Amino acid sequence: MRLITLHVPETYIRDLDQLVDDQYYPNRAEAIRIAIRDLLTDEVWRKKEKL
């Protein structure tokens, strides 16, 4: 895996932390990885399958 740095609004961090506290995800990084994967699935990978 590669490390990236990004700026995220405080409200996103607060809500991510709430998901982690509620044990939906083990940590912020995993929640962000899943969100990126889901975005790519919806926006990129499915479009490639249709070609």
N, CA, C and O atoms as CSV, one atom per row, in Angstrom:
chain,resi,resn,atom,element,x,y,z
A,1,MET,N,N,0.837,-1.182,0.000
A,1,MET,CA,C,0.000,0.000,0.000
A,1,MET,C,C,0.877,1.239,0.000
A,1,MET,O,O,2.010,1.232,0.481
A,2,ARG,N,N,0.316,2.295,-0.553
A,2,ARG,CA,C,1.026,3.568,-0.557
A,2,ARG,C,C,0.348,4.527,0.402
A,2,ARG,O,O,-0.867,4.485,0.598
A,3,LEU,N,N,1.138,5.370,0.981
A,3,LEU,CA,C,0.655,6.374,1.910
A,3,LEU,C,C,0.278,7.629,1.142
A,3,LEU,O,O,1.045,8.091,0.297
A,4,ILE,N,N,-0.902,8.191,1.426
A,4,ILE,CA,C,-1.293,9.485,0.873
A,4,ILE,C,C,-1.683,10.401,2.022
A,4,ILE,O,O,-2.066,9.948,3.101
A,5,THR,N,N,-1.578,11.680,1.769
A,5,THR,CA,C,-1.987,12.680,2.746
A,5,THR,C,C,-3.089,13.507,2.114
A,5,THR,O,O,-2.972,13.914,0.957
A,6,LEU,N,N,-4.149,13.761,2.850
A,6,LEU,CA,C,-5.218,14.582,2.314
A,6,LEU,C,C,-5.821,15.432,3.413
A,6,LEU,O,O,-5.746,15.109,4.598
A,7,HIS,N,N,-6.412,16.515,2.988
A,7,HIS,CA,C,-7.091,17.419,3.911
A,7,HIS,C,C,-8.572,17.075,3.873
A,7,HIS,O,O,-9.171,16.979,2.802
A,8,VAL,N,N,-9.156,16.891,5.051
A,8,VAL,CA,C,-10.552,16.487,5.164
A,8,VAL,C,C,-11.239,17.443,6.132
A,8,VAL,O,O,-10.679,17.782,7.174
A,9,PRO,N,N,-12.448,17.879,5.793
A,9,PRO,CA,C,-13.162,18.762,6.723
A,9,PRO,C,C,-13.343,18.113,8.099
A,9,PRO,O,O,-13.498,16.897,8.217
A,10,GLU,N,N,-13.321,18.929,9.099
A,10,GLU,CA,C,-13.438,18.451,10.480
A,10,GLU,C,C,-14.717,17.640,10.682
A,10,GLU,O,O,-14.717,16.662,11.430
A,11,THR,N,N,-15.793,18.035,10.030
A,11,THR,CA,C,-17.044,17.287,10.183
A,11,THR,C,C,-16.898,15.856,9.674
A,11,THR,O,O,-17.478,14.938,10.255
A,12,TYR,N,N,-16.136,15.649,8.602
A,12,TYR,CA,C,-15.911,14.289,8.090
A,12,TYR,C,C,-15.150,13.464,9.122
A,12,TYR,O,O,-15.485,12.308,9.376
A,13,ILE,N,N,-14.129,14.066,9.708
A,13,ILE,CA,C,-13.318,13.357,10.705
A,13,ILE,C,C,-14.181,12.988,11.910
A,13,ILE,O,O,-14.109,11.869,12.419
A,14,ARG,N,N,-14.981,13.923,12.349
A,14,ARG,CA,C,-15.846,13.668,13.508
A,14,ARG,C,C,-16.804,12.505,13.215
A,14,ARG,O,O,-17.001,11.628,14.057
A,15,ASP,N,N,-17.396,12.508,12.017
A,15,ASP,CA,C,-18.325,11.438,11.668
A,15,ASP,C,C,-17.606,10.110,11.442
A,15,ASP,O,O,-18.135,9.058,11.799
A,16,LEU,N,N,-16.416,10.144,10.857
A,16,LEU,CA,C,-15.616,8.919,10.730
A,16,LEU,C,C,-15.302,8.344,12.100
A,16,LEU,O,O,-15.429,7.140,12.324
A,17,ASP,N,N,-14.896,9.203,13.003
A,17,ASP,CA,C,-14.595,8.741,14.361
A,17,ASP,C,C,-15.825,8.128,15.027
A,17,ASP,O,O,-15.705,7.172,15.793
A,18,GLN,N,N,-17.002,8.675,14.737
A,18,GLN,CA,C,-18.220,8.109,15.300
A,18,GLN,C,C,-18.460,6.699,14.755
A,18,GLN,O,O,-18.862,5.807,15.502
A,19,LEU,N,N,-18.218,6.497,13.465
A,19,LEU,CA,C,-18.355,5.156,12.884
A,19,LEU,C,C,-17.378,4.173,13.519
A,19,LEU,O,O,-17.721,3.019,13.772
A,20,VAL,N,N,-16.165,4.637,13.772
A,20,VAL,CA,C,-15.172,3.783,14.426
A,20,VAL,C,C,-15.597,3.507,15.868
A,20,VAL,O,O,-15.526,2.367,16.327
A,21,ASP,N,N,-16.037,4.537,16.579
A,21,ASP,CA,C,-16.488,4.354,17.963
A,21,ASP,C,C,-17.668,3.383,18.042
A,21,ASP,O,O,-17.789,2.616,18.997
A,22,ASP,N,N,-18.537,3.427,17.026
A,22,ASP,CA,C,-19.694,2.531,16.979
A,22,ASP,C,C,-19.334,1.148,16.427
A,22,ASP,O,O,-20.196,0.283,16.270
A,23,GLN,N,N,-18.058,0.962,16.139
A,23,GLN,CA,C,-17.503,-0.316,15.671
A,23,GLN,C,C,-18.028,-0.760,14.303
A,23,GLN,O,O,-18.106,-1.956,14.024
A,24,TYR,N,N,-18.388,0.208,13.453
A,24,TYR,CA,C,-18.708,-0.121,12.066
A,24,TYR,C,C,-17.423,-0.447,11.310
A,24,TYR,O,O,-17.416,-1.277,10.400
A,25,TYR,N,N,-16.340,0.218,11.699
A,25,TYR,CA,C,-15.021,0.020,11.098
A,25,TYR,C,C,-13.988,-0.047,12.207
A,25,TYR,O,O,-14.184,0.531,13.275
A,26,PRO,N,N,-12.883,-0.752,11.961
A,26,PRO,CA,C,-11.868,-0.870,13.014
A,26,PRO,C,C,-11.071,0.421,13.237
A,26,PRO,O,O,-10.560,0.655,14.333
A,27,ASN,N,N,-10.965,1.256,12.197
A,27,ASN,CA,C,-10.209,2.501,12.310
A,27,ASN,C,C,-10.546,3.413,11.134
A,27,ASN,O,O,-11.214,2.998,10.187
A,28,ARG,N,N,-10.084,4.649,11.201
A,28,ARG,CA,C,-10.350,5.626,10.139
A,28,ARG,C,C,-9.830,5.154,8.791
A,28,ARG,O,O,-10.525,5.241,7.778
A,29,ALA,N,N,-8.608,4.657,8.790
A,29,ALA,CA,C,-7.979,4.269,7.519
A,29,ALA,C,C,-8.806,3.208,6.802
A,29,ALA,O,O,-8.986,3.280,5.587
A,30,GLU,N,N,-9.304,2.238,7.536
A,30,GLU,CA,C,-10.106,1.185,6.905
A,30,GLU,C,C,-11.417,1.752,6.372
A,30,GLU,O,O,-11.857,1.370,5.287
A,31,ALA,N,N,-12.038,2.643,7.106
A,31,ALA,CA,C,-13.269,3.277,6.642
A,31,ALA,C,C,-13.020,4.053,5.345
A,31,ALA,O,O,-13.831,3.994,4.421
A,32,ILE,N,N,-11.917,4.769,5.279
A,32,ILE,CA,C,-11.582,5.542,4.081
A,32,ILE,C,C,-11.264,4.610,2.920
A,32,ILE,O,O,-11.696,4.869,1.797
A,33,ARG,N,N,-10.514,3.523,3.160
A,33,ARG,CA,C,-10.221,2.556,2.096
A,33,ARG,C,C,-11.511,1.970,1.513
A,33,ARG,O,O,-11.644,1.839,0.296
A,34,ILE,N,N,-12.451,1.623,2.384
A,34,ILE,CA,C,-13.718,1.059,1.921
A,34,ILE,C,C,-14.511,2.089,1.124
A,34,ILE,O,O,-15.111,1.757,0.102
A,35,ALA,N,N,-14.516,3.329,1.583
A,35,ALA,CA,C,-15.221,4.386,0.858
A,35,ALA,C,C,-14.623,4.585,-0.535
A,35,ALA,O,O,-15.361,4.736,-1.508
A,36,ILE,N,N,-13.304,4.586,-0.636
A,36,ILE,CA,C,-12.640,4.742,-1.931
A,36,ILE,C,C,-12.949,3.546,-2.823
A,36,ILE,O,O,-13.250,3.715,-4.004
A,37,ARG,N,N,-12.877,2.338,-2.268
A,37,ARG,CA,C,-13.190,1.131,-3.043
A,37,ARG,C,C,-14.613,1.198,-3.591
A,37,ARG,O,O,-14.844,0.891,-4.761
A,38,ASP,N,N,-15.567,1.598,-2.749
A,38,ASP,CA,C,-16.963,1.672,-3.185
A,38,ASP,C,C,-17.142,2.731,-4.272
A,38,ASP,O,O,-17.884,2.513,-5.230
A,39,LEU,N,N,-16.476,3.861,-4.134
A,39,LEU,CA,C,-16.532,4.899,-5.163
A,39,LEU,C,C,-15.981,4.384,-6.479
A,39,LEU,O,O,-16.593,4.579,-7.530
A,40,LEU,N,N,-14.831,3.730,-6.430
A,40,LEU,CA,C,-14.234,3.194,-7.649
A,40,LEU,C,C,-15.118,2.126,-8.280
A,40,LEU,O,O,-15.249,2.069,-9.502
A,41,THR,N,N,-15.717,1.289,-7.459
A,41,THR,CA,C,-16.622,0.259,-7.977
A,41,THR,C,C,-17.775,0.908,-8.728
A,41,THR,O,O,-18.113,0.488,-9.835
A,42,ASP,N,N,-18.373,1.921,-8.134
A,42,ASP,CA,C,-19.527,2.574,-8.745
A,42,ASP,C,C,-19.162,3.415,-9.960
A,42,ASP,O,O,-19.892,3.407,-10.951
A,43,GLU,N,N,-18.066,4.129,-9.908
A,43,GLU,CA,C,-17.750,5.124,-10.927
A,43,GLU,C,C,-16.785,4.658,-12.012
A,43,GLU,O,O,-16.798,5.210,-13.112
A,44,VAL,N,N,-15.959,3.670,-11.739
A,44,VAL,CA,C,-14.926,3.303,-12.702
A,44,VAL,C,C,-15.033,1.852,-13.138
A,44,VAL,O,O,-15.181,1.569,-14.327
A,45,TRP,N,N,-14.962,0.951,-12.206
A,45,TRP,CA,C,-14.842,-0.466,-12.545
A,45,TRP,C,C,-16.074,-1.002,-13.247
A,45,TRP,O,O,-15.936,-1.787,-14.185
A,46,ARG,N,N,-17.264,-0.618,-12.837
A,46,ARG,CA,C,-18.483,-1.083,-13.502
A,46,ARG,C,C,-18.571,-0.551,-14.928
A,46,ARG,O,O,-19.055,-1.249,-15.819
A,47,LYS,N,N,-18.113,0.661,-15.150
A,47,LYS,CA,C,-18.114,1.224,-16.506
A,47,LYS,C,C,-17.184,0.425,-17.417
A,47,LYS,O,O,-17.499,0.207,-18.587
A,48,LYS,N,N,-16.044,-0.010,-16.889
A,48,LYS,CA,C,-15.104,-0.806,-17.678
A,48,LYS,C,C,-15.701,-2.167,-18.032
A,48,LYS,O,O,-15.437,-2.698,-19.111
A,49,GLU,N,N,-16.507,-2.735,-17.128
A,49,GLU,CA,C,-17.123,-4.032,-17.384
A,49,GLU,C,C,-18.124,-3.954,-18.528
A,49,GLU,O,O,-18.322,-4.932,-19.248
A,50,LYS,N,N,-18.762,-2.785,-18.702
A,50,LYS,CA,C,-19.772,-2.625,-19.752
A,50,LYS,C,C,-19.156,-2.490,-21.129
A,50,LYS,O,O,-19.839,-2.680,-22.136
A,51,LEU,N,N,-17.867,-2.164,-21.187
A,51,LEU,CA,C,-17.206,-1.966,-22.497
A,51,LEU,C,C,-16.911,-3.268,-23.171
A,51,LEU,O,O,-16.361,-3.282,-24.272
